[in-house]
Amino acid sequence: MAAQNGTTEIVRDYRLKYGWDMPTLKLARIIYEENKLSFKSVEHVRDRLRYIEGKRGKDGIRSTVKTDIPERSKNPYKLPESDKADRLPYVLPKLCNNILLISDLHIPYHDIDSLTLAFDYGVKHGVNTVFINGDLLDFHHLSKFQKDPRKRSIKHEFDTCKEFLRVLRSTFKDAQIYWLKGNHDMRYEHWLMTKVYEVFDDEYYHMEQRLRLSEENVHIIDDKQLVKAGKLSITHGHHVMRGFFAPVNSARGAWMKAKQSVLISHVHKVSQHVEVNMDGESFGAWSTGSLCENRPDYSPLVSSYQNGFAHITIDNNDDFQVRNYHIINGKLH
């Protein structure tokens, strides 16, 4: 009964957040996608929703949930149904207030020395959350660019990534682990869509199943979702920086697009930019370094890439502090 009460509270919060006019099945899919460890299936979520909506006969409790929620218009002009996407942010729980942010490992081209420094730092500072800000995998053979047949296979990438996730979980046993997909991670999904779209709707072939993320309790987030850690916005950066020239540095380029405090990765460069408005309020933008090789095959001699990671702490008022570390010659700067 305790577990059931817990799932009821989850769907209650989502129903209050999204309102009563959102279709039950649509909301169930959203909830399941963001809470796969709490529910067995979309149908399980739907059953809990029907319970609080009073659609399960005498045991429904909608009347106790809907208190003080104003009625909203339900398309009074009978306009045609819309496929408009609701771009709602993924809000990290309050308990995720001491975050080690790593990114751009591009497994199996990860840099072991830099990762070791990041792990050492996270252990020393007792982080309760590890956030992988995109490009955990590389998927070289699924690239649209020229491919080297001597590079590691997709199977090798998956196997190496699974081993990494096991090490990550064993190192941070009690931490929440989140993985926001980056553009390299999406290569696999795009390949499924274009090459074997016939099985795309079968979850068995998706990364979540291939990597057995549930075994290591890793929460995966779609690359198109903005993540909120307190008042700080986090995104991998490929959607923000696409087609945009970043004068001065990448952080300023991200600020010019976002116009709010934001942290990106993607560019493999460590930078910071701060703005102050007329009310004296400060806003910051950061770009983090990578944890992979700095001189890949496509730029073996000259590269401005940098290794690094970030440490984010958040207080009870959702104010945050970002420590953006640059790794130079095995030391943090």
ZADO-1210 file (C-alpha; in nm, 4 decimals, padded with zeros to 6 digits):
<atoms>
<atom x="00.0000" y="00.0000" z="00.0000" code="MET" pos="1"/>
<atom x="00.2908" y="00.2366" z="00.0741" code="ALA" pos="2"/>
<atom x="00.4213" y="00.2043" z="-00.2827" code="ALA" pos="3"/>
<atom x="00.0745" y="00.2667" z="-00.4222" code="GLN" pos="4"/>
<atom x="00.0339" y="00.5784" z="-00.2091" code="ASN" pos="5"/>
<atom x="00.3689" y="00.7005" z="-00.3433" code="GLY" pos="6"/>
<atom x="00.2633" y="00.6613" z="-00.7062" code="THR" pos="7"/>
<atom x="-00.0671" y="00.8316" z="-00.6307" code="THR" pos="8"/>
<atom x="00.1177" y="01.1334" z="-00.4956" code="GLU" pos="9"/>
<atom x="00.3313" y="01.1477" z="-00.8101" code="ILE" pos="10"/>
<atom x="00.0351" y="01.1461" z="-01.0493" code="VAL" pos="11"/>
<atom x="-00.1543" y="01.3892" z="-00.8256" code="ARG" pos="12"/>
<atom x="00.1303" y="01.6417" z="-00.8553" code="ASP" pos="13"/>
<atom x="00.1454" y="01.6002" z="-01.2341" code="TYR" pos="14"/>
<atom x="-00.2326" y="01.6367" z="-01.2737" code="ARG" pos="15"/>
<atom x="-00.2280" y="01.9569" z="-01.0707" code="LEU" pos="16"/>
<atom x="00.0693" y="02.0850" z="-01.2735" code="LYS" pos="17"/>
<atom x="-00.0716" y="02.0083" z="-01.6198" code="TYR" pos="18"/>
<atom x="-00.4397" y="02.0755" z="-01.5449" code="GLY" pos="19"/>
<atom x="-00.7506" y="01.8640" z="-01.5896" code="TRP" pos="20"/>
<atom x="-00.7989" y="01.9220" z="-01.9615" code="ASP" pos="21"/>
<atom x="-00.4885" y="01.7273" z="-02.0683" code="MET" pos="22"/>
<atom x="-00.5934" y="01.3817" z="-02.1924" code="PRO" pos="23"/>
<atom x="-00.5208" y="01.1055" z="-01.9431" code="THR" pos="24"/>
<atom x="-00.3192" y="00.8922" z="-02.1834" code="LEU" pos="25"/>
<atom x="-00.1026" y="01.1851" z="-02.2959" code="LYS" pos="26"/>
<atom x="-00.0274" y="01.2771" z="-01.9355" code="LEU" pos="27"/>
<atom x="00.0400" y="00.9118" z="-01.8496" code="ALA" pos="28"/>
<atom x="00.3070" y="00.8957" z="-02.1187" code="ARG" pos="29"/>
<atom x="00.4754" y="01.2101" z="-01.9855" code="ILE" pos="30"/>
<atom x="00.4728" y="01.0784" z="-01.6287" code="ILE" pos="31"/>
<atom x="00.6052" y="00.7367" z="-01.7291" code="TYR" pos="32"/>
<atom x="00.8846" y="00.8868" z="-01.9393" code="GLU" pos="33"/>
<atom x="01.0027" y="01.0901" z="-01.6391" code="GLU" pos="34"/>
<atom x="00.9383" y="00.8300" z="-01.3663" code="ASN" pos="35"/>
<atom x="01.0157" y="00.4892" z="-01.5150" code="LYS" pos="36"/>
<atom x="01.1549" y="00.3619" z="-01.1871" code="LEU" pos="37"/>
<atom x="00.8249" y="00.4233" z="-01.0047" code="SER" pos="38"/>
<atom x="00.5852" y="00.2707" z="-01.2587" code="PHE" pos="39"/>
<atom x="00.5730" y="-00.0608" z="-01.4426" code="LYS" pos="40"/>
<atom x="00.4247" y="00.0800" z="-01.7634" code="SER" pos="41"/>
<atom x="00.2236" y="00.3626" z="-01.9158" code="VAL" pos="42"/>
<atom x="-00.0883" y="00.1642" z="-01.8318" code="GLU" pos="43"/>
<atom x="00.0162" y="00.1537" z="-01.4666" code="HIS" pos="44"/>
<atom x="00.0406" y="00.5342" z="-01.4672" code="VAL" pos="45"/>
<atom x="-00.2920" y="00.5613" z="-01.6469" code="ARG" pos="46"/>
<atom x="-00.4576" y="00.3450" z="-01.3813" code="ASP" pos="47"/>
<atom x="-00.3293" y="00.5741" z="-01.1043" code="ARG" pos="48"/>
<atom x="-00.4522" y="00.8797" z="-01.2974" code="LEU" pos="49"/>
<atom x="-00.7954" y="00.7287" z="-01.3453" code="ARG" pos="50"/>
<atom x="-00.8050" y="00.6680" z="-00.9721" code="TYR" pos="51"/>
<atom x="-00.7511" y="01.0338" z="-00.8791" code="ILE" pos="52"/>
<atom x="-00.9818" y="01.1454" z="-01.1611" code="GLU" pos="53"/>
<atom x="-01.2733" y="00.9482" z="-01.0218" code="GLY" pos="54"/>
<atom x="-01.2955" y="00.7205" z="-01.3247" code="LYS" pos="55"/>
<atom x="-01.2689" y="00.3971" z="-01.1303" code="ARG" pos="56"/>
<atom x="-01.6070" y="00.3960" z="-00.9687" code="GLY" pos="57"/>
<atom x="-01.6536" y="00.4449" z="-00.5946" code="LYS" pos="58"/>
<atom x="-01.2830" y="00.4441" z="-00.5085" code="ASP" pos="59"/>
<atom x="-01.1999" y="00.7463" z="-00.7266" code="GLY" pos="60"/>
<atom x="-01.0870" y="01.0547" z="-00.5363" code="ILE" pos="61"/>
<atom x="-01.1008" y="01.3340" z="-00.7912" code="ARG" pos="62"/>
<atom x="-01.3239" y="01.5427" z="-00.5678" code="SER" pos="63"/>
<atom x="-01.0512" y="01.5559" z="-00.3028" code="THR" pos="64"/>
<atom x="-00.7822" y="01.6501" z="-00.5531" code="VAL" pos="65"/>
<atom x="-00.9474" y="01.9090" z="-00.7707" code="LYS" pos="66"/>
<atom x="-01.0106" y="02.1595" z="-00.4912" code="THR" pos="67"/>
<atom x="-00.9475" y="02.5233" z="-00.5923" code="ASP" pos="68"/>
<atom x="-00.8417" y="02.4322" z="-00.9474" code="ILE" pos="69"/>
<atom x="-01.0157" y="02.6707" z="-01.1899" code="PRO" pos="70"/>
<atom x="-01.1909" y="02.5264" z="-01.4922" code="GLU" pos="71"/>
<atom x="-01.0085" y="02.5947" z="-01.8168" code="ARG" pos="72"/>
<atom x="-01.1521" y="02.6418" z="-02.1610" code="SER" pos="73"/>
<atom x="-01.1702" y="02.3212" z="-02.3622" code="LYS" pos="74"/>
<atom x="-01.1452" y="02.4554" z="-02.7145" code="ASN" pos="75"/>
<atom x="-01.4762" y="02.6501" z="-02.7232" code="PRO" pos="76"/>
<atom x="-01.4403" y="02.7264" z="-03.0963" code="TYR" pos="77"/>
<atom x="-01.3928" y="02.3587" z="-03.1883" code="LYS" pos="78"/>
<atom x="-01.0590" y="02.4241" z="-03.3546" code="LEU" pos="79"/>
<atom x="-00.8891" y="02.1210" z="-03.5102" code="PRO" pos="80"/>
<atom x="-00.6701" y="01.9107" z="-03.2834" code="GLU" pos="81"/>
<atom x="-00.3128" y="02.0384" z="-03.2589" code="SER" pos="82"/>
<atom x="00.0174" y="01.8506" z="-03.2510" code="ASP" pos="83"/>
<atom x="00.1861" y="02.1422" z="-03.0744" code="LYS" pos="84"/>
<atom x="00.4622" y="02.0200" z="-02.8441" code="ALA" pos="85"/>
<atom x="00.4598" y="02.1393" z="-02.4849" code="ASP" pos="86"/>
<atom x="00.8222" y="02.2388" z="-02.4175" code="ARG" pos="87"/>
<atom x="00.8124" y="02.2113" z="-02.0417" code="LEU" pos="88"/>
<atom x="01.1401" y="02.1989" z="-01.8478" code="PRO" pos="89"/>
<atom x="01.2605" y="01.8941" z="-01.6566" code="TYR" pos="90"/>
<atom x="01.2899" y="02.0210" z="-01.2991" code="VAL" pos="91"/>
<atom x="01.5437" y="01.8403" z="-01.0835" code="LEU" pos="92"/>
<atom x="01.4131" y="01.7529" z="-00.7363" code="PRO" pos="93"/>
<atom x="01.5039" y="01.9781" z="-00.4446" code="LYS" pos="94"/>
<atom x="01.7244" y="01.7048" z="-00.3006" code="LEU" pos="95"/>
<atom x="01.9544" y="01.7409" z="-00.6039" code="CYS" pos="96"/>
<atom x="02.1395" y="02.0378" z="-00.4572" code="ASN" pos="97"/>
<atom x="02.5029" y="01.9236" z="-00.4745" code="ASN" pos="98"/>
<atom x="02.5732" y="01.8305" z="-00.8362" code="ILE" pos="99"/>
<atom x="02.8775" y="01.7004" z="-01.0177" code="LEU" pos="100"/>
<atom x="02.8218" y="01.7904" z="-01.3837" code="LEU" pos="101"/>
<atom x="03.0250" y="01.5955" z="-01.6374" code="ILE" pos="102"/>
<atom x="02.9845" y="01.5956" z="-02.0127" code="SER" pos="103"/>
<atom x="03.1183" y="01.4999" z="-02.3538" code="ASP" pos="104"/>
<atom x="03.2865" y="01.1733" z="-02.2587" code="LEU" pos="105"/>
<atom x="03.2340" y="01.0434" z="-02.6130" code="HIS" pos="106"/>
<atom x="03.2865" y="00.6863" z="-02.4950" code="ILE" pos="107"/>
<atom x="03.5054" y="00.5004" z="-02.5945" code="PRO" pos="108"/>
<atom x="03.7238" y="00.8097" z="-02.6510" code="TYR" pos="109"/>
<atom x="03.6948" y="00.9239" z="-02.2881" code="HIS" pos="110"/>
<atom x="03.9967" y="01.0657" z="-02.1045" code="ASP" pos="111"/>
<atom x="04.0654" y="00.8431" z="-01.8019" code="ILE" pos="112"/>
<atom x="04.2917" y="01.0938" z="-01.6223" code="ASP" pos="113"/>
<atom x="04.0351" y="01.3754" z="-01.6485" code="SER" pos="114"/>
<atom x="03.7498" y="01.1476" z="-01.5443" code="LEU" pos="115"/>
<atom x="03.9522" y="01.0328" z="-01.2440" code="THR" pos="116"/>
<atom x="03.9956" y="01.3954" z="-01.1347" code="LEU" pos="117"/>
<atom x="03.6214" y="01.4553" z="-01.1717" code="ALA" pos="118"/>
<atom x="03.5377" y="01.1411" z="-00.9725" code="PHE" pos="119"/>
<atom x="03.7893" y="01.2328" z="-00.7010" code="ASP" pos="120"/>
<atom x="03.6348" y="01.5785" z="-00.6745" code="TYR" pos="121"/>
<atom x="03.2795" y="01.4434" z="-00.6562" code="GLY" pos="122"/>
<atom x="03.3691" y="01.1925" z="-00.3850" code="VAL" pos="123"/>
<atom x="03.5604" y="01.4518" z="-00.1832" code="LYS" pos="124"/>
<atom x="03.2700" y="01.6989" z="-00.1926" code="HIS" pos="125"/>
<atom x="03.0015" y="01.4389" z="-00.1209" code="GLY" pos="126"/>
<atom x="02.7857" y="01.5186" z="-00.4228" code="VAL" pos="127"/>
<atom x="02.4338" y="01.3787" z="-00.4095" code="ASN" pos="128"/>
<atom x="02.3752" y="01.4079" z="-00.7838" code="THR" pos="129"/>
<atom x="02.5749" y="01.3279" z="-01.0959" code="VAL" pos="130"/>
<atom x="02.4486" y="01.4999" z="-01.4096" code="PHE" pos="131"/>
<atom x="02.5813" y="01.3803" z="-01.7481" code="ILE" pos="132"/>
<atom x="02.5229" y="01.6795" z="-01.9737" code="ASN" pos="133"/>
<atom x="02.5191" y="01.5019" z="-02.3076" code="GLY" pos="134"/>
<atom x="02.7435" y="01.3080" z="-02.5458" code="ASP" pos="135"/>
<atom x="02.8099" y="01.0177" z="-02.3133" code="LEU" pos="136"/>
<atom x="02.8640" y="00.8039" z="-02.6244" code="LEU" pos="137"/>
<atom x="03.0242" y="00.8933" z="-02.9559" code="ASP" pos="138"/>
<atom x="02.8613" y="00.6600" z="-03.2147" code="PHE" pos="139"/>
<atom x="03.1384" y="00.7224" z="-03.4673" code="HIS" pos="140"/>
<atom x="03.0025" y="00.4707" z="-03.7204" code="HIS" pos="141"/>
<atom x="02.6608" y="00.6393" z="-03.7182" code="LEU" pos="142"/>
<atom x="02.8046" y="00.9810" z="-03.8026" code="SER" pos="143"/>
<atom x="02.7045" y="01.1616" z="-04.1217" code="LYS" pos="144"/>
<atom x="03.0733" y="01.2467" z="-04.1684" code="PHE" pos="145"/>
<atom x="03.3451" y="01.0220" z="-04.3076" code="GLN" pos="146"/>
<atom x="03.3787" y="00.7016" z="-04.1070" code="LYS" pos="147"/>
<atom x="03.6968" y="00.5122" z="-04.0255" code="ASP" pos="148"/>
<atom x="03.6332" y="00.1355" z="-04.0460" code="PRO" pos="149"/>
<atom x="03.9139" y="00.0808" z="-03.7951" code="ARG" pos="150"/>
<atom x="03.7240" y="00.2654" z="-03.5227" code="LYS" pos="151"/>
<atom x="03.5490" y="00.0716" z="-03.2456" code="ARG" pos="152"/>
<atom x="03.2145" y="-00.0881" z="-03.3322" code="SER" pos="153"/>
<atom x="02.8775" y="00.0227" z="-03.1997" code="ILE" pos="154"/>
<atom x="02.8644" y="-00.2909" z="-02.9876" code="LYS" pos="155"/>
<atom x="03.1992" y="-00.2016" z="-02.8343" code="HIS" pos="156"/>
<atom x="03.0692" y="00.1487" z="-02.7561" code="GLU" pos="157"/>
<atom x="02.7607" y="00.0080" z="-02.5846" code="PHE" pos="158"/>
<atom x="02.9621" y="-00.2472" z="-02.3865" code="ASP" pos="159"/>
<atom x="03.2141" y="00.0157" z="-02.2756" code="THR" pos="160"/>
<atom x="02.9370" y="00.2551" z="-02.1773" code="CYS" pos="161"/>
<atom x="02.7650" y="-00.0129" z="-01.9689" code="LYS" pos="162"/>
<atom x="03.0921" y="-00.0755" z="-01.7855" code="GLU" pos="163"/>
<atom x="03.1348" y="00.2972" z="-01.7261" code="PHE" pos="164"/>
<atom x="02.7844" y="00.3269" z="-01.5816" code="LEU" pos="165"/>
<atom x="02.8550" y="00.0354" z="-01.3464" code="ARG" pos="166"/>
<atom x="03.1688" y="00.2119" z="-01.2225" code="VAL" pos="167"/>
<atom x="02.9805" y="00.5417" z="-01.1911" code="LEU" pos="168"/>
<atom x="02.7084" y="00.3810" z="-00.9811" code="ARG" pos="169"/>
<atom x="02.9530" y="00.1911" z="-00.7604" code="SER" pos="170"/>
<atom x="03.1454" y="00.5158" z="-00.6989" code="THR" pos="171"/>
<atom x="02.8380" y="00.7263" z="-00.6209" code="PHE" pos="172"/>
<atom x="02.6183" y="00.4592" z="-00.4620" code="LYS" pos="173"/>
<atom x="02.3495" y="00.6848" z="-00.3159" code="ASP" pos="174"/>
<atom x="02.3561" y="00.9659" z="-00.5709" code="ALA" pos="175"/>
<atom x="02.0860" y="01.0525" z="-00.8199" code="GLN" pos="176"/>
<atom x="02.2219" y="01.0053" z="-01.1720" code="ILE" pos="177"/>
<atom x="02.0775" y="01.1905" z="-01.4717" code="TYR" pos="178"/>
<atom x="02.1798" y="01.1705" z="-01.8354" code="TRP" pos="179"/>
<atom x="02.0621" y="01.4426" z="-02.0724" code="LEU" pos="180"/>
<atom x="02.1075" y="01.3222" z="-02.4296" code="LYS" pos="181"/>
<atom x="02.3441" y="01.5174" z="-02.6532" code="GLY" pos="182"/>
<atom x="02.3722" y="01.5340" z="-03.0296" code="ASN" pos="183"/>
<atom x="02.6136" y="01.2379" z="-03.0440" code="HIS" pos="184"/>
<atom x="02.3834" y="01.0295" z="-02.8238" code="ASP" pos="185"/>
<atom x="02.1009" y="01.1117" z="-03.0631" code="MET" pos="186"/>
<atom x="02.2919" y="00.9614" z="-03.3570" code="ARG" pos="187"/>
<atom x="02.1670" y="00.6188" z="-03.2521" code="TYR" pos="188"/>
<atom x="01.8046" y="00.7291" z="-03.2241" code="GLU" pos="189"/>
<atom x="01.8232" y="00.9063" z="-03.5595" code="HIS" pos="190"/>
<atom x="01.9712" y="00.5908" z="-03.7125" code="TRP" pos="191"/>
<atom x="01.6790" y="00.3875" z="-03.5787" code="LEU" pos="192"/>
<atom x="01.4347" y="00.6386" z="-03.7259" code="MET" pos="193"/>
<atom x="01.5884" y="00.6397" z="-04.0729" code="THR" pos="194"/>
<atom x="01.7303" y="00.2903" z="-04.1186" code="LYS" pos="195"/>
<atom x="01.5026" y="00.0604" z="-03.9199" code="VAL" pos="196"/>
<atom x="01.1991" y="00.2756" z="-03.8535" code="TYR" pos="197"/>
<atom x="00.9848" y="-00.0386" z="-03.8633" code="GLU" pos="198"/>
<atom x="01.1004" y="-00.1269" z="-03.5101" code="VAL" pos="199"/>
<atom x="01.1372" y="00.2257" z="-03.3719" code="PHE" pos="200"/>
<atom x="00.8257" y="00.1898" z="-03.1589" code="ASP" pos="201"/>
<atom x="00.9714" y="-00.1191" z="-02.9892" code="ASP" pos="202"/>
<atom x="01.1485" y="-00.0041" z="-02.6695" code="GLU" pos="203"/>
<atom x="01.3664" y="-00.3151" z="-02.6811" code="TYR" pos="204"/>
<atom x="01.5879" y="-00.1446" z="-02.9407" code="TYR" pos="205"/>
<atom x="01.6226" y="00.1885" z="-02.7609" code="HIS" pos="206"/>
<atom x="01.9335" y="00.3000" z="-02.5717" code="MET" pos="207"/>
<atom x="01.7562" y="00.2749" z="-02.2378" code="GLU" pos="208"/>
<atom x="01.7102" y="-00.0983" z="-02.2857" code="GLN" pos="209"/>
<atom x="02.0383" y="-00.1607" z="-02.4670" code="ARG" pos="210"/>
<atom x="02.2330" y="-00.0058" z="-02.1783" code="LEU" pos="211"/>
<atom x="02.0019" y="-00.1454" z="-01.9058" code="ARG" pos="212"/>
<atom x="01.9814" y="00.1955" z="-01.7414" code="LEU" pos="213"/>
<atom x="01.7272" y="00.0760" z="-01.4861" code="SER" pos="214"/>
<atom x="01.9868" y="-00.1601" z="-01.3375" code="GLU" pos="215"/>
<atom x="02.2075" y="00.1357" z="-01.2447" code="GLU" pos="216"/>
<atom x="01.9129" y="00.3644" z="-01.1645" code="ASN" pos="217"/>
<atom x="02.0034" y="00.6200" z="-01.4309" code="VAL" pos="218"/>
<atom x="01.7356" y="00.8720" z="-01.5338" code="HIS" pos="219"/>
<atom x="01.7557" y="00.9653" z="-01.9023" code="ILE" pos="220"/>
<atom x="01.6231" y="01.2972" z="-02.0375" code="ILE" pos="221"/>
<atom x="01.5390" y="01.3836" z="-02.3977" code="ASP" pos="222"/>
<atom x="01.7809" y="01.6207" z="-02.5688" code="ASP" pos="223"/>
<atom x="01.5033" y="01.8687" z="-02.6499" code="LYS" pos="224"/>
<atom x="01.4152" y="01.9245" z="-02.2842" code="GLN" pos="225"/>
<atom x="01.5552" y="02.2138" z="-02.0869" code="LEU" pos="226"/>
<atom x="01.6638" y="02.1087" z="-01.7378" code="VAL" pos="227"/>
<atom x="01.6216" y="02.3337" z="-01.4349" code="LYS" pos="228"/>
<atom x="01.8487" y="02.3020" z="-01.1314" code="ALA" pos="229"/>
<atom x="01.7087" y="02.5685" z="-00.9043" code="GLY" pos="230"/>
<atom x="01.7213" y="02.8925" z="-01.1027" code="LYS" pos="231"/>
<atom x="01.9913" y="02.7602" z="-01.3360" code="LEU" pos="232"/>
<atom x="01.8990" y="02.6274" z="-01.6795" code="SER" pos="233"/>
<atom x="02.1043" y="02.3370" z="-01.8133" code="ILE" pos="234"/>
<atom x="02.1161" y="02.2085" z="-02.1700" code="THR" pos="235"/>
<atom x="02.3744" y="02.0171" z="-02.3704" code="HIS" pos="236"/>
<atom x="02.4036" y="02.3134" z="-02.6063" code="GLY" pos="237"/>
<atom x="02.3661" y="02.1821" z="-02.9610" code="HIS" pos="238"/>
<atom x="02.0192" y="02.3352" z="-02.9935" code="HIS" pos="239"/>
<atom x="02.1356" y="02.6658" z="-02.8428" code="VAL" pos="240"/>
<atom x="02.4600" y="02.7078" z="-03.0376" code="MET" pos="241"/>
<atom x="02.3407" y="02.5759" z="-03.3747" code="ARG" pos="242"/>
<atom x="02.4127" y="02.8246" z="-03.6531" code="GLY" pos="243"/>
<atom x="02.5366" y="03.0843" z="-03.4058" code="PHE" pos="244"/>
<atom x="02.8735" y="03.2579" z="-03.4020" code="PHE" pos="245"/>
<atom x="02.9909" y="03.3118" z="-03.0433" code="ALA" pos="246"/>
<atom x="03.2004" y="03.6308" z="-03.0192" code="PRO" pos="247"/>
<atom x="03.4318" y="03.6524" z="-02.7144" code="VAL" pos="248"/>
<atom x="03.3548" y="03.3008" z="-02.5876" code="ASN" pos="249"/>
<atom x="03.0956" y="03.0228" z="-02.5932" code="SER" pos="250"/>
<atom x="02.9358" y="03.1258" z="-02.2642" code="ALA" pos="251"/>
<atom x="02.8583" y="03.4717" z="-02.4006" code="ARG" pos="252"/>
<atom x="02.7179" y="03.3113" z="-02.7141" code="GLY" pos="253"/>
<atom x="02.4871" y="03.0984" z="-02.5002" code="ALA" pos="254"/>
<atom x="02.3823" y="03.4076" z="-02.3037" code="TRP" pos="255"/>
<atom x="02.2989" y="03.5938" z="-02.6245" code="MET" pos="256"/>
<atom x="02.0591" y="03.3146" z="-02.7156" code="LYS" pos="257"/>
<atom x="01.9133" y="03.2276" z="-02.3725" code="ALA" pos="258"/>
<atom x="01.8971" y="03.5689" z="-02.2028" code="LYS" pos="259"/>
<atom x="01.8984" y="03.3896" z="-01.8676" code="GLN" pos="260"/>
<atom x="02.1385" y="03.1989" z="-01.6451" code="SER" pos="261"/>
<atom x="02.2366" y="02.8910" z="-01.8413" code="VAL" pos="262"/>
<atom x="02.5045" y="02.6230" z="-01.8490" code="LEU" pos="263"/>
<atom x="02.5979" y="02.4403" z="-02.1677" code="ILE" pos="264"/>
<atom x="02.8549" y="02.1813" z="-02.2698" code="SER" pos="265"/>
<atom x="02.8896" y="02.0607" z="-02.6319" code="HIS" pos="266"/>
<atom x="03.1643" y="02.3059" z="-02.7346" code="VAL" pos="267"/>
<atom x="03.4409" y="02.1394" z="-02.5259" code="HIS" pos="268"/>
<atom x="03.5571" y="02.4799" z="-02.3993" code="LYS" pos="269"/>
<atom x="03.5652" y="02.6307" z="-02.0503" code="VAL" pos="270"/>
<atom x="03.4199" y="02.9819" z="-02.0361" code="SER" pos="271"/>
<atom x="03.2048" y="03.2136" z="-01.8265" code="GLN" pos="272"/>
<atom x="03.0030" y="03.5280" z="-01.8911" code="HIS" pos="273"/>
<atom x="02.8181" y="03.7455" z="-01.6359" code="VAL" pos="274"/>
<atom x="02.5544" y="04.0136" z="-01.6971" code="GLU" pos="275"/>
<atom x="02.3900" y="04.2568" z="-01.4526" code="VAL" pos="276"/>
<atom x="02.0537" y="04.4202" z="-01.5299" code="ASN" pos="277"/>
<atom x="01.9264" y="04.7650" z="-01.4276" code="MET" pos="278"/>
<atom x="01.7837" y="04.6237" z="-01.1045" code="ASP" pos="279"/>
<atom x="02.1243" y="04.4964" z="-01.0044" code="GLY" pos="280"/>
<atom x="02.0351" y="04.1320" z="-01.0627" code="GLU" pos="281"/>
<atom x="02.3201" y="03.9120" z="-01.1835" code="SER" pos="282"/>
<atom x="02.2905" y="03.6427" z="-01.4478" code="PHE" pos="283"/>
<atom x="02.5588" y="03.4052" z="-01.5609" code="GLY" pos="284"/>
<atom x="02.6346" y="03.1702" z="-01.8473" code="ALA" pos="285"/>
<atom x="02.8892" y="02.8906" z="-01.8477" code="TRP" pos="286"/>
<atom x="03.0298" y="02.6434" z="-02.0975" code="SER" pos="287"/>
<atom x="03.2055" y="02.3363" z="-01.9610" code="THR" pos="288"/>
<atom x="03.5036" y="02.1431" z="-02.0855" code="GLY" pos="289"/>
<atom x="03.4880" y="01.7845" z="-02.2057" code="SER" pos="290"/>
<atom x="03.6110" y="01.4588" z="-02.0542" code="LEU" pos="291"/>
<atom x="03.7317" y="01.3049" z="-02.3801" code="CYS" pos="292"/>
<atom x="04.0331" y="01.3278" z="-02.6090" code="GLU" pos="293"/>
<atom x="04.1176" y="01.6848" z="-02.7083" code="ASN" pos="294"/>
<atom x="04.2700" y="01.6050" z="-03.0458" code="ARG" pos="295"/>
<atom x="04.0314" y="01.3762" z="-03.2302" code="PRO" pos="296"/>
<atom x="04.0998" y="01.2405" z="-03.5785" code="ASP" pos="297"/>
<atom x="03.9259" y="01.5318" z="-03.7492" code="TYR" pos="298"/>
<atom x="04.1659" y="01.7794" z="-03.5821" code="SER" pos="299"/>
<atom x="04.4757" y="01.5824" z="-03.4782" code="PRO" pos="300"/>
<atom x="04.7323" y="01.8635" z="-03.4796" code="LEU" pos="301"/>
<atom x="04.5561" y="02.1832" z="-03.3764" code="VAL" pos="302"/>
<atom x="04.2619" y="02.1961" z="-03.1386" code="SER" pos="303"/>
<atom x="04.1237" y="02.4496" z="-02.8901" code="SER" pos="304"/>
<atom x="03.9278" y="02.1845" z="-02.6995" code="TYR" pos="305"/>
<atom x="03.9653" y="02.1768" z="-02.3210" code="GLN" pos="306"/>
<atom x="03.8933" y="01.9220" z="-02.0492" code="ASN" pos="307"/>
<atom x="03.6829" y="02.0113" z="-01.7484" code="GLY" pos="308"/>
<atom x="03.3695" y="01.9656" z="-01.5404" code="PHE" pos="309"/>
<atom x="03.1460" y="02.1720" z="-01.3103" code="ALA" pos="310"/>
<atom x="03.0255" y="02.1627" z="-00.9518" code="HIS" pos="311"/>
<atom x="02.6813" y="02.3143" z="-00.8908" code="ILE" pos="312"/>
<atom x="02.5357" y="02.3826" z="-00.5459" code="THR" pos="313"/>
<atom x="02.1838" y="02.5111" z="-00.4833" code="ILE" pos="314"/>
<atom x="02.0407" y="02.6662" z="-00.1658" code="ASP" pos="315"/>
<atom x="01.6873" y="02.6553" z="-00.0275" code="ASN" pos="316"/>
<atom x="01.5886" y="02.9640" z="-00.2288" code="ASN" pos="317"/>
<atom x="01.6947" y="02.7948" z="-00.5563" code="ASP" pos="318"/>
<atom x="01.9915" y="03.0301" z="-00.5865" code="ASP" pos="319"/>
<atom x="02.2955" y="02.8518" z="-00.7222" code="PHE" pos="320"/>
<atom x="02.6715" y="02.8620" z="-00.7419" code="GLN" pos="321"/>
<atom x="02.8708" y="02.7222" z="-01.0349" code="VAL" pos="322"/>
<atom x="03.2354" y="02.6236" z="-01.0026" code="ARG" pos="323"/>
<atom x="03.3525" y="02.5631" z="-01.3580" code="ASN" pos="324"/>
<atom x="03.6804" y="02.3728" z="-01.3551" code="TYR" pos="325"/>
<atom x="03.9406" y="02.3595" z="-01.6289" code="HIS" pos="326"/>
<atom x="04.1812" y="02.0636" z="-01.6225" code="ILE" pos="327"/>
<atom x="04.5343" y="02.1614" z="-01.7265" code="ILE" pos="328"/>
<atom x="04.8252" y="01.9166" z="-01.6986" code="ASN" pos="329"/>
<atom x="04.6364" y="01.7018" z="-01.4520" code="GLY" pos="330"/>
<atom x="04.5416" y="01.9900" z="-01.2205" code="LYS" pos="331"/>
<atom x="04.2186" y="02.1807" z="-01.1589" code="LEU" pos="332"/>
<atom x="04.2037" y="02.5499" z="-01.2434" code="HIS" pos="333"/>
</atoms>
